[in-house]
Amino acid sequence: MNPNIIRLIAGALLFITANIHAADQDVRKHRAVGDGITLDTAAFQAAIEAAKAGGGGVVRVPPGKYLVAHVELRSNVTLHLDKGATLLGSTNYSHYPRKVHDAVLVANSTEHIGIEGEGEIDGQITGNLTSREADLLETRNQRTDLIRLSKSRDVMVRGVTLRNCDIWTAVFQSCERVRIDGITISNNLQRIETDGIDINSCKDVKITRCRITTGDDAVCLKSFKPLPCEDVEVSDCVLETAEAALKFGTSSETDLRHIRFHDCKIVNSRVGIGFYVKDGSAVSDVMAENIEMDLSPIHSQAGPLFIDIEKRNPDSPIGSVRDVTFQNIRIAGGTSVLFQGMPERLMENITLRNITFDVKTPQDYAKRKKPIGGKRTTSDERDTKYARMPTYAALANIKNLTIDGLHVNISEGDFKKFPRSALALFAVDGARISGVSRTPAAGGPPVVEQTDCKQVQILTGKNKP
């Protein structure tokens, strides 16, 4: 036979064989039962290994309820959950191989992996849990995540619904090029530590079109040695949480930088955007813009914007915050904006531009404290000093502050009950202030106040909304 024909035939056979191996895998064909009672972990793992052996592909999960625990994703494999397919995370910890803090879906050191579809992952945990109750749990280390992906690159999570998680819902640790698009997270608002999405020391992350309701931080950026957390964008998301909607920290050991939040809506949250710098991190180059907040009074002392530098422990290094801009932000409800550096570490280059604050049901500040957000062994007067000042924006210990448009609106009756300034500056070194207004403007304290400040320029004639 002609050698060229032989080569063509051989090539065709090789192509056909490769495509057979790369064909989609169906978990049912690997003996998944899908009755919600039989443990289907082995069947899922077999389907994933078969896809991996064929050079990668899609593992399909048809409609049904699949009880699973610790399913390991592999490189070049996408897990696709069809509409009507639900992964039920086992609540029996003996089904999980890790001794501490396991997850329903896991991956480590993988590339090109995905979790997608219209199906659901259900952790089956719906009960309330307070922080105190969580600390007393004998089985605390056995609380499981839904998704935990580590040291992986080119990750896509798209379309799926995650619900009823026991603790952290979706965790990404030391990952690069992560895309999270159009997912829904629905957890008990009264269950502590059920973070929505945790981005821990990752690089190049985009979170878009997500809807998150959860009992702890909705989107949380953390940093652990030795890697920074950088190049993160969160956009077009609706966030509802009992704690902070968009959060830095409290784990903050290395840099957090090049972060952008935009075009999001935050509802019913204790803190809208919060910086909790406790472990020496340098937080820099942050932009938050086009954010709408509706902080109803279901949470006592809700704060729309919060920045705090402190030492978690007496020997903790002191972190820093610089080059941060908040612009085009509309706030309804909540108590006050609170930014506070430390006397020994001023925040630097902070900008507020076009911020509108419609005060709803104002509260007494007599017992107000700053948000803590995590465990610590230190405290100082800044726990209460600025949080209790009679103002709707208390900004302290800052170098180089720019405000161009801060408008506070409060009813006449509420203003008579709580006469407060729109803005109060404390120990600010260098500021350019314009476009600050309060309605009503007359009566009570001045619209803008300052204490122990220097080189503050307040421009007149631009103080109307």
Sequence and secondary structure as in RCSB ss.txt:
>XXXX:A:sequence
MNPNIIRLIAGALLFITANIHAADQDVRKHRAVGDGITLDTAAFQAAIEAAKAGGGGVVRVPPGKYLVAHVELRS
NVTLHLDKGATLLGSTNYSHYPRKVHDAVLVANSTEHIGIEGEGEIDGQITGNLTSREADLLETRNQRTDLIRLS
KSRDVMVRGVTLRNCDIWTAVFQSCERVRIDGITISNNLQRIETDGIDINSCKDVKITRCRITTGDDAVCLKSFK
PLPCEDVEVSDCVLETAEAALKFGTSSETDLRHIRFHDCKIVNSRVGIGFYVKDGSAVSDVMAENIEMDLSPIHS
QAGPLFIDIEKRNPDSPIGSVRDVTFQNIRIAGGTSVLFQGMPERLMENITLRNITFDVKTPQDYAKRKKPIGGK
RTTSDERDTKYARMPTYAALANIKNLTIDGLHVNISEGDFKKFPRSALALFAVDGARISGVSRTPAAGGPPVVEQ
TDCKQVQILTGKNKP
>XXXX:A:secstr
  HHHHHHHHHHHHHHHHHHHTS EEGGGGT   EEEEE HHHHHHHHHHHHHTT EEEEE SEEEEES EE  T
TEEEEE TTEEEEE S GGG S SSS EEEEEES EEEEEEES EEE      B HHHHHH TTGGG  EEEEEE
S EEEEEES EEES SS SEEEES EEEEEES EEE  TTBTT  SEEEES EEEEEES EEEESS SEEEEEBT
TB EEEEEEES EEEESSEEEEEEEEESS EEEEEEEEEEEES SEEEEEEE SS EEEEEEEEEEEEEE TTST
T EEEEEEE  SSTT    EEEEEEEEEEEEEE S EEEE BTTB EEEEEEEEEEEE  S    TT      S 
 S   GGGTTTTTSSBSEEEEEEEEEEEEEEEEE  HHHHHHS  BSEEEEEEEEEEEEEEEEES SSSS SEEE
ES EEEEE  S    
